[in-house]
Amino acid sequence: MIADISEATQDYLKEIHKLRLAGRRATTSAIAERMGVRPPSATAMVKKLAGLGLADHAPYRGVELTPAGEKVALEVIRHHRLLEQYLAQALGLSLDEVHLEADRLEHVLSEELEARIDRTLGYPTHDPHGDPIPDRKLKLDRSQLRTLANLEPGDEATIRRVPSDDDELLRYLTSLALVPGRKVKLRSAAPFGGPLTVRIGKTEHAISRELAAGIGVA
C-alpha cells in the first residue's frame, strides 16, 4: 500500500502519528516544526492528506489520522525501526548513524525484505533507541516508561529508551553512555529546577531535567 504513496506524504503521516502518540495536538504549526517547513506548506499537505482520505482536520482538535492514514504511518515506522535495529545489530552502526540511514531507506524497503530482516533479527520488539517496533499486524506496544527525571536521589534503574530524532543529541548521549541497556543511578537533584547528577558506571554527569524527562527507564 505505501508504495503508491509519495515519500513526503509518508513522512507527514509518520510525524503526525508521533505527535498524537506523545499526547500532543497535531496542529499545523506543530507539524510544520516537526517537518522543518513553514506552516503554509504544512497546511497544504494536511489538505492533501484529507483529500486522499488519510487524515481529518478539525478546528481546535488538530489533525487526526484516519484508519487508512494510521496504517500507512505504522508501516513506515515499522520499516524505519526494523532497519535501525538491523543496521545496529548486524552492521554495528551507532545510534545517530542508524537513524539517518533508516530515514533514507524506509520508503524503499520491500515487504519481502522487511519480512526477511524481521526473521533474521529474531522478530525484535524494540529498536536500538528503545522505541517499540510495530509487529507484522502493525500493532504497537503503547506502554509507558518512567523517566530518568522521575527518579528520586539514590534510585537506580536501567535505561530503556532515548530520544531518536535528534542526531546531535544522540551523539551527546552516547558520549555520556546514557544509552539503552546501561544502568544509571540518580545521585542528586539540585533545588529549584536545577540539574540532576547521574552516575553511569564510575562516572558522574550533570544533565538538565528536560533531557532527563526524555530518557525512559525501568
N, C-alpha and C positions, 0 to 999 in steps of 0.2 A: 504493500500500500504506500509506504513512504517514498518509493522510487518515483511515484507520479507527482510528488510534491517538491517544490523548489527548496534548495538548501536554506535560503533566507526564511522561508515560511516555517521550515522545521526548527530553525534556531529561535524564532519568536515563540513558537508553541512550547519549546523546551523551557525558555526563560519565564514565560507566563506560569507554567506549571510549578517551577521552582518558587516563584513569588507566592503563589497560593499555598504551597506546601509549608512555607515559612510562616504562614499566618498573616501575610501582608496582602493588602488590596492591590490588585494588578491594574493600577491606574496607567493612563498613557504616559504620564511623567515618570512613573516607576519603571515601566517597560523601556522607555527611552534611555533611562540611566543604565539599566542592565545591558542594553544592546549597544550603548555608546553612540546613539544617534540623537538628533533633535526631536522634540515632541511632535512636530507636524509629520515627520517621517513615520513615527510610531503610530500616530492616528491613522495615517493612510493604510498602514499594514493591518491594523485592527479592523478597519472597514473591509479590507480584502479577506481577512480570516472569516469575518461574519458572512461575506458573500459566498465563501466556499463551504459554509456550514460547519466550520471548525471552532468558532467562538461566538459568544454573545457579549454585547457591551451595553450595560445599563447605567444611567447616571447614579452616582453615589455608591455604586456597588462594584465598579470596576469591570474588568474583563473576566469572563468565566469561559473555560473550555467546554465545548460540547463533548459528548462521549466519543465522537469521531476524532476531535482535536486532542482529547486526553490520550487516546490510543496511539496517535502519532507521536505525541510528546514522550510517552513512556517507552515507545520503541526506540526513539533516538537516544534517550537516556540509557536504555539497556545497551545499545551499541557502544555508546561512549564509555560506560563504566566497565563493560567487559573488555574493551580494548585497553583501557587503563590497566586493568588487572593483568592482562596478557603481557603488555609492554613492561610492567614492573616485575612480574613473576618469571617470565621466560627470557626477557632481554635485559633485565636489571636497570631499567631507566629510573631516574629519580622522580620524586613526586611532582615537581613542576614540569619535567620533560614529558611525563605520560599525559598530562592534561593538554599540553599543546598539540602533541601528536594525535591524540584521540579526537580533538576538535577537527583536525584535518581529515581524519579517516571515517568518522562516524556516519557520514552521509553516503559513503560508497560501499559500506560493508554489506555483502550479500547475506541473505538468510541462511544459505548453506554454510558459509564461512563462520557466521555467528554461532551456529549450532556446533560446528567443529571446535571452535575456540572454547565454548562453554564446556563441552565434553572433555577436551584436553586439560582444562584447568580444574576439573572435578566439580563442576557446577558451583562456582563461588557465589556467596550471598552478598559480599561487600567488595568494594574496590579498594585500591591502596590508601585512599584518604579516609576510608571507613564509611563511605556512603553506601546505602543498600542498592543492590542491583535488582531491577525488576526481573522476575522469573520468566520462564517461557510463555506463561499465560499473562504476562505483564502485570502481575500482582506485585505490589511494592510494600516492603516492611516499613510501616509508619511509626514504629515505636520510638519513644523519645529517650534520650540520654540525659543524665545530669551534666552540667557544665563544670569546667575547672573553677569558674567563678563562684559556684555554689558550695564548694568545699569549705570546711572550717579548718583553721590552723591546726596542724597535726594530722589531718586526714591524708590517707594515701589512696591512690586509685590508678587504674590503667587507662591510658589514652586510647580511645576507640575511634574518634572522628576529628578531622581538622578541616578548616575551610578549603574548598577545592578550586575556587575560581580566580584566585589572585596569585600569579606566578611568583612575584616578588615576596609575598607573604609566605608562600610555601618554602622558598629558599631560606627565608629567615627562620621559620620554624624548624627546618631541617638542621640549620646551623646550631640551634639550641637543643637538638634531639627531642623536640616536642612533636613526636610523630606517633602514629598508631602503633600500639604494642608496647610502648615504653611506659614504665611505672613512674609516677610523679607524686611528690609529696608537697602539700602546701605548708610552707614554713611559717609565713606571717602575712597579714593583710594590713596595710597602712590605713590609718583612720581617714575619714572624710573623703572617701572615694579614691584614696591613693593606690599605688601599685601593689601587686601581690608578689611575694617572693616564693619561688618554687624550686624544689630540688629534683634533679634528674641524675641518678647515679650519685656521684660525689660533687656535682657542680650545681651551684645555685644561680638563678637568674631572676631579675625583677621584670615583670611584664604588666601591661595595663589590664585593668578589669575588662575593658572592651574586648581585648584579644582573648582573655581567659574565657569570656562568655561565648566565644565561638568554637571552643575546644570541648568536644564531648568526651566524658569519662565514665567508667563503670567500675 
